[in-house]
Amino acid sequence: MNSSSRREFTRQFGAATVAALSLHSITAAQDDVPRRQPLKIGQIGTRHAHASKLSVYRDSPDYEVVGVVEPDSQQRQLASRQPVYRDLPWMTQEQLLNVPGLDAVLIETEVSGLLEAASAAVSAGKHIHLDKPAGESLPKFRQLLQAAEQQHLLVQMGYMYRYNPAIVMLRNFLQRGWLGEPFELHAVMSKVVPPADRARLGEYPGGVMFELGCHLIDLVVGLLGTPTTVTPFARHSSASDDSLVDNMLAVLEYPQATATVKSSALEVEGFARRHLVLCGTEGTFHIQPLDNPSAQVALSRPRDTYRKGYQEIVFPKYTRYVADAADMARIIRGEKQSDFSYQHDLAVQTAVLRASNVSLE
């Protein structure tokens, strides 16, 4: 992506977005407006690794959770013991999608069922939060986005770092030109995946890049735009006799920059080393760890309240999905446009599949 295109992309993450995506600002804004009728939301599926995010919506004054769908009786019995589902009605998918006044649906099935459930919700005219990655079929995901766009429905992807305050600040620094022109980006997201989960993830040919690295690829595309080329390097490095591709690297190329994304299922204490570093001609922005972010920022000259050279920036504790839920409510109520277009999400999924060495057909 050339510099003018990148500036146009990052322009949408301007000051208003930075303020809106700050958890403090969101909370303050909610305190300043009269209490409104909560949006009605339900959830399809409980098998996704992030399905427990439903607790965020139960705790939010923006939402009323009306029911949960889990067609597998054994899984439903297991899920019903979890506090997040306590006292919620269990419904069929048809019952949920016909709840009067239903505004939105969380799609939290296993990955193989995400697109089918999402398509049913969009066909019923509902906004959706679709967990990641967006299935294994790019044509079906493209069809889903087209159907949602035709009906002016939100498809909010469940990439968990989009609203991370360090990422929001990085976007703001880029938008203001403080880092100059990016030429290098490196990101790592790894952990030790236990044997039971290895067997589950091994069902997907995309391996650990498909499962974990997709979060980073979403950030790379958000920061640098659509890559010209994506080259995957896939390895099985564990002694485990299974099919999980557990040690993966992807190189995303741009006219003036190179991005590398690394993800493995083998790294001891991998959460602590999850990081993203962006280097530009006027500065470097290094976030580590991603999940409880702090940043080391180097600038070529003073910028606003930031000095020349390296400085550490510490952020308030980040709770995943709280800002996602708040932003979704504002979008559904017509108070703002989504910061992530249908085209962006399609570009991310295309890059995810290429980085995972999976066919685009």
Secondary structure as GFF3:
##gff-version 3
##sequence-region A 1 361
A	DSSP	alpha_helix	3	11	.	.	.	ID=ss1
A	DSSP	alpha_helix	15	21	.	.	.	ID=ss2
A	DSSP	alpha_helix	23	32	.	.	.	ID=ss3
A	DSSP	beta_strand	39	44	.	.	.	ID=ss4
A	DSSP	three_ten_helix	51	53	.	.	.	ID=ss5
A	DSSP	alpha_helix	54	59	.	.	.	ID=ss6
A	DSSP	beta_strand	63	69	.	.	.	ID=ss7
A	DSSP	alpha_helix	73	80	.	.	.	ID=ss8
A	DSSP	three_ten_helix	83	85	.	.	.	ID=ss9
A	DSSP	beta_strand	90	91	.	.	.	ID=ss10
A	DSSP	alpha_helix	93	97	.	.	.	ID=ss11
A	DSSP	beta_strand	102	107	.	.	.	ID=ss12
A	DSSP	three_ten_helix	111	113	.	.	.	ID=ss13
A	DSSP	alpha_helix	114	123	.	.	.	ID=ss14
A	DSSP	beta_strand	127	130	.	.	.	ID=ss15
A	DSSP	alpha_helix	138	150	.	.	.	ID=ss16
A	DSSP	beta_strand	155	157	.	.	.	ID=ss17
A	DSSP	alpha_helix	165	175	.	.	.	ID=ss18
A	DSSP	beta_strand	182	188	.	.	.	ID=ss19
A	DSSP	alpha_helix	195	201	.	.	.	ID=ss20
A	DSSP	alpha_helix	207	208	.	.	.	ID=ss21
A	DSSP	pi_helix	209	213	.	.	.	ID=ss22
A	DSSP	alpha_helix	214	224	.	.	.	ID=ss23
A	DSSP	beta_strand	229	235	.	.	.	ID=ss24
A	DSSP	beta_strand	247	253	.	.	.	ID=ss25
A	DSSP	beta_strand	258	264	.	.	.	ID=ss26
A	DSSP	alpha_helix	270	273	.	.	.	ID=ss27
A	DSSP	beta_strand	275	280	.	.	.	ID=ss28
A	DSSP	beta_strand	283	287	.	.	.	ID=ss29
A	DSSP	beta_strand	294	299	.	.	.	ID=ss30
A	DSSP	beta_strand	309	314	.	.	.	ID=ss31
A	DSSP	alpha_helix	322	332	.	.	.	ID=ss32
A	DSSP	alpha_helix	342	355	.	.	.	ID=ss33
###
